[in-house]
Amino acid sequence: MLSIAWSTLRTRSLSFAGTFVALALGTALMAALGQLLASSVFSPDRAPQRYAAAPVVVVPDERIAVKSWYGESSAPLAEPRGLAPELVARLPGAVVDRIFPARLDGGPSAVGRPWSATRTAPQRLSAGRAPTRGDEIVVTPGARVGQRVQVVTAAGSRKYLVVGLASASPQPTVFFTDEQAARLSPRIDALVLWRPVAEVRAALGSATTLGGAAGSGGTAAPGSVRPGEPAVSSRVKVLTGQDRALLDPTREADDQARNNTNTIAGIAAGFAGFIAIFVVSSTFAFAVRQRQREFALLRTIGATAGQVRRMVYGEALLIAIVASALGALIGPLGAEPILDRLSSLGMAPAWLVPSTTSVPSYVAFATGVLVAVLGVVVAARRAGRVRPAEALREAAVEPRAMTIGRWIAGGGLLATAVISMTVNAISDPDGATNNKTFMPIVMLLIAAVGLLAPVFVRPVTTLLAAPLAHLRGAGALVVAAGAGASTRRTAAVAAPVLVTVALAATLLGAAAMTDATKTAMQTAPIRADYLVLPTGVAGLDRQLVDRLRAVHGADVTTVTPTSLYTLEGAGTQLIKRPAEAVNPAALATALSVPVTAGSLAELRDDTIAVSPTWELSLGQRVTLWQADGSRATLKVVALLGAGSAVDSYVTPAHALSTLPSAAYVKLRPGASATEVRQALERATDGHNARAVSKDAWAVTATDRRTSASRLGLLAVLGIMLSYTVIALVNTLLMAAPDRAGEHGALRLLGATKAQVLRYVVAEALLVVAVGVVLAAVATGLGLLGLYAALAQLSGPAAIDVPWQPVTGVIGLCIVLAVLAAVLPASRIKGVAIPRA
């Protein structure tokens, strides 16, 4: 049977060419994505930047540890505490480094540091001199020597004279004199030394963190505490070598970029496997239908059902082995271009080193072969069921559109998807919006609609072809009859359109709906007329807040983000929870907060308002730890509604040194909106902040969220759509030989070549339209399930599909379908004898 399989492949090379290309591309894509994943996981961390020239750095071990009956749970502190000042005396000659928000008015986000810290990067003067007075600064590029500039710090805005320019650094920096830096930020963030690490450890004595590799920092072991009591470590870490990179300003962004890369590679690889199985299974199912008489003849001359099945498996294996080997060889070549593209979009670190491991190629090869075998299982079983008597049939008419197995498979997948969506929407609506939960359901829906497609082909074709009945001639009748007479063939050709359009519409539509819901949850509670927001990562400085509160005719409420730590999981796990510190007296003026029990009016320094995720009841007392690790016991005085955009509210006493992230401004009765707006603009001038109306802020918030979330989706779709269009062209080319006799018959009946080509174009357009309708069904079901989940979070949400990219995808399908149908048909000469 293998020799027959090889002969079949040679004689039907055109039919299997698309399968070969699709499988080779799929394997290459999986190898490239595997190489990308290996590059992200195994690439070494970026070399130290901030302390590149400092061999030893002493920093506080900023952790909170809580004992429980199960053991100890710890987490990093959200509020840095700094090093004890007495350590400076124990390490003479150390550079005292302080890092705090300091930004030129209108300039990029930056930090302030003492001038002595320039040795740590290192940085050199490129112009001017070092600062010697409290009102002098040196900046990295962004100003000129001799210029007086406004510098905004946590205390407020003040003019400084630029006396020098320093070479570029990993982060824009404003250098002050050491004395001025100490006044602006008393906290000591690091001590930098050029001494042997053993000498440093000896000088620090018992304050040094124990454990870890020689010359590196480890995790401090807090002192003995009773269960439930916190231990905020007062020990320090001594960092050398690569461990110094832990202190770099880009560390968090680098980790996030790595995570983005891993997520995109994982999602794209999952879709690649799904589409590969879809393409291979549909292609071989279509090929089996085309070769039904051929299999019947083999059965007539003595071939058993098992031999026919093995022949189909043999064909699949021959294609898979060669195509997968080719894909595994060329796949790694695509890893670097994909990595470069993701880096340009900000979705991957630019410093990642491309991996040279061959493991992804081996895995991709094995996966490609496995995908081919899995994809051909149903087709092989169908081929084995062909009876010898079918060789005597003279009419190639499909006996029925659906088999029992196809009904069961399609209905089962559809039921699984619908039940999963329903359960997620009811039990975990927030988790239902996560891509890792939503995307598998999308795959199930597309597969289900693809399997059930023959059921809908005839009624959909009749509906779509109805307007053509008013045209002159028999063209419309022939087009509709040709598509409806072979529902399986039409469904097979429409399947790639279904996958391509449904993927684009569902994923982009889901992203748009989720973004809109999150924005609505964020904007709906706001009663304020204006918002004052920082233009960088630092918050609103204290001087600005005082100026805002002095604005006549307006009530100003600030919101300060902070963190709280709770012991959960049966008292075994320390969890960091986000919170907002607000003035309870002014909160109701600025925000409309959903409260299901209790009252926010009772919010005081010893009370808290919590969301349902805390699983607490009204009046219950909860022991928690603040951002700096200090313990507090608060009473629950209000339970927030499920639609609350905030996890908990506390008073400003719990915000510690964190700056407000926003100020809400509500006009008083009779106040002039124009005068208040002008007063806000004057107050924010020179403070790196802006005043915007609520409506303008909602628009910009939506745009930022939409732009960020769609970048990753577009990257995935760009990879996937290049794959699915091959499936479309492949299926149309496979269908072309079946139509040759029909087209030849039309020529013999008197149709001109132009008329035949118009018929072919119309039929291709009709099949694409069927695929688009089926995609609309899958998209509608997916977005309806997402709508149910989002409605649990914020009420009814608009079902939004970004039509511009989806229309572009549909247009691409139309162009490819027309070309793939017209090119084979253009060779018909009119002498072909139609098959009976």
Residue, then its C-alpha position, 0 to 999 in steps of 0.5 A: m500500500l505504501s507504493i500505491a500511496w507514493s504513486t497516488l501522490r505523484t499523480r495527484s501532486l496538485s491536490f496535495a501540494g497545498t497540504f504539503v505547503a501548509l504543513a511545511l509552513g506550519t512546522a516552520l512556524m512552530a519551529a520559529l516560535g519555539q526558537l523565539l520561546a527558547s530565546s526569551v526563556f534562556s537568553p541571559d539577563r541584560a548586563p547591569q546598567r545603573y551600577a555597571a561600574a560599581p563592583v559592590v552594591v549594598v541595598p536593603d532587603e525590602r521584604i515582609a515575611v509572615k509566619s503561619w502554621y504552614g510555614e513562612s510566606s514573604a513578598p517584596l514591600a511596596e513602600p521602600r524603607g531604605l538603609a539605616p543611616e548608621l550603615v554609612a559610618r560602617l562603610p567609609g568611602a561608600v557612595v550614598d545613592r538616593i533615587f527619587p522622582a525628579r523631572l524637568d517640566g515638559g521633559p521625559s520621565a526621569v529620576g533625581r540622584p546625587w552627583s557622586a552617583t555618576r561614578t556608578a554607571p559610569q557617566r561623564l560630563s559632556a559639557g559644563r561642570a559639576p553642581t556645587r550649589g543647591d540650585e545647580i543641576v547636571v542633566t542628561p540630554g534634554a537641556r542646555v548649559g546655562q538654562r534655568v529650568q523647572v524641576v518637579t520633585a515630590a515636594g513641588s516645582r523649583k527652578y534650577l540652573v543647568v551647569g552641566l550635561a552628562s552622558a546618556s544613562p539607562q534612565p533620564t537623570v537629574f543630578f543634584t549636589d549630594e546635600q540637595a539630594a539628601r534634602l529632597s530624598p532623605r531615604i538612602d537607597a543604596l551604598v556603592l563601594w569599590r572594595p572586596v566583597a568579603e571586606v564589605r560583609a565583615a564591616l556590615g557584620s550581622a546586618t549582612t544577608l546570609g545565603g546565596a552564592a558567594g559574592s551575591g545577595g540572598t534572601a534575608a532570614p527574618g528574626s523569630v516571629r510568632p504565627g501571623e506576626p510580620a517580620v520586616s527585614s532590617r538586613v541588607k543585601v550585598l550585590t555583585g556581578q549580574d545580581r546588580a541588574l536587579l536594581d536597574p530601572t528597566r528590570e520590571a519592563d524587561d520582565q514584562a516584555r519577556n512575558n509578552t514574548n512568551t505569551i505571543a509565542g505560546i498563543a501563536a503556537g497553539f493556533a498554529g497547531f489548531i489550524a494545521i490539524f484543521v487544514v490537514s483534516s479538511t484537505f484529506a476529507f475533501a480528497v477522500r470524497q474526490r477519490q471515492r470511486e478510486f477507493a471502491l475500485l481498490r476494494t473491488i480488486g481485493a483491497t481490504a478496508g484496513q489496507v485502504r486506511r493504511m494507504v491514506y495514512g501512508e500518504a499523510l505520513l509521506i507528506a508529513i515527513v518531507a514537509s515537516a523536515l523541510g519546515a523544521l530546517i527553515g523554521p529557525l531562520g524566521a525566529e530572528p525576523i519575528l523577534d525583530r518585529l516584536s521588538s519594534l512593536g515593543m512586545a519583546p526586549a530588544w536585547l534578547v539573544p537569538s537561541t541556537t538550540s535545535v530542540p525546537s526544530y525536533v519538537a516541531f518535526a515531531t509535532g508536524v508528523l503527529v498533526a498530520v496523523l491526527g488530521v487524517v484519522v477521520a478521512a482514513r476511517r471514511a476511506g475504509r468504509v467505501r464499499p466496492a459497489e460504489a465503483l459502479r455508480e454513474a452519478a457523483v451525487e453526495p448521498r447526504a451532507m452529514t454523517i452520524g460521526r460528523w453530527i456527534a463531533g460538531g454537536g459535541l464541540l458546540a455544546t462544550a463551547v457553549i457550556s464552557m462560556t455559560v459556566n465561565a460567565i456565571s462563576d468567573p466573569d472576570g476570568a472569562t475575559n482572559n485570553k487564555t480562557f477565551m481563545p480555546i473556546v474560540m477554537l472550539l466554536i470554529a471547529a464546531v461550525g466547520l464540522l456543521a457547515p454542510v447543514f447550513v450550506r444549502p439554505v445559506t446559498t439559497l439566501l445569498a443567491a436569491p438577489l441574483a435571480h433577478l438578473r438576466g440569463a441562466g448564470a444565477l441559477v447555475v451558480a446557486a445550483g452548482a454550490g448547493a448540489s455539492t454541500r460538502r465541497t462548498a463547505a470544504v472550500a468555505a472552511p478556510v474563509l471561516v477560520t480566517v475571518a472568524l479568527a480576525a473578527t472574534l479576537l479583535g472584537a473580543a479585545a474591543m469589547t473587553d477594552a470598552t468594558k474596562t474603560a466603562m468600569q473606570t469612568a462610570p463612577i466618576r462624578a467629577d467634571y475635570l481630572v488632573l493627571p500626571t504626565g509621567v510615572a510620578g504622581l502629583d507633587r505636594q505643592l501642586v495638590d495644595r494649589l489645586r485645593a486653593v482653586h476657587g469654586a471647585d472641590v478637589t479629591t485626590v486618589t493615592p494608590t497603595s498596597l495592602y498585604t493579607l494572609e489568605g489560603a487558609g492562612t498560608q499565603l501572603i497576598k498583595r492587594p491594590a488599594e486606594a487611599v481617599n478622603p472619605a469626606a470628599l469621596a462621594t463628591a468625586l466618585s459614585v462608588p457602588v456599595t452593597a452594605g455599610s457606608l463609606a461615610e464611616l471610613r476612618d483610619d481604623t476602618i476599610a471598605v472592601s470588594p467581594t474578592w476579600e470574602l469578608s462580611l460587614g463589621q468583620r475585623v481583618t488583620l493586614w499589613q501596610a505597604d511598608g510592612s507595618r501591621a494594622t487591624l481594620k474593621v470592614v465598614a462598607l462592602l463594595g459592589a461587584g462592579s467596583a473598579v477598586d479592590s478596597y478603599v482606605t484613608p490617606a493615613h495608609a498611603l504613607s509617602t506615595l504621591p496621588s495618582a489623580a485629582y478629581v475636580k467637581l464644580r461647586p454650584g454657580a461656579s464658572a466652568t471656564e474660570v475653574r478650567q483656567a485656574l486648573e491650567r495655571a495651577t498645573d503649569g510647571h508641574n508635569a500635570r494636565a487638567v482634562s475634562k471627564d469626557a476627554w480623559a475617557v477617550t484617551a484612556t480608551d485609545r491607550r488601552t485599545s492600542a496596547s491590547r491590539l498590538g499583541l493580537l495583531a502580531v498573532l493574527g499576522i502570523m496566523l492569517s499568512y497560514t490560513v490563506i494557504a489553506l484557502v488557495n489549496t482547497l480551491l486548487m483541489a476543487a478545480p479538477d472536479r469542475a473541469g468537466e462541468h466547465g467544459a460542458l458549459r463551453l460545449l453548450g455554447a457558453t463563451k470563455a468569458q461567460v464561464l469565467r464570470y460563472v467561476v468568479a460568481e461561484a467563488l464569491l458565493v463560496v466566500a460569502v458562505g464562509v463569511v456567514l459561517a464565520a459570522v455565526a462563530t463570531g456571534l456565538g463567541l462574542l455573545g458568550l463574552y457579552a454575558a461575562l462582561a455584563q456580569l462585571s459592568g452591565p450590558a456592553a456593546i458588541d463591537v467588531p473592528w470592521q476595518p481590519v475584518t473587512g481587509v481580511i474578507g477582501l484578501c479572501i475574495v482576491l485569493a478565491v477569485l484568482a485560485a478559481v479563475l486560473p485553472a478555469s481559464r485553461i478550459k478549451g471547450v473540448a472536455i467531456p463532462r463526467a457522468 
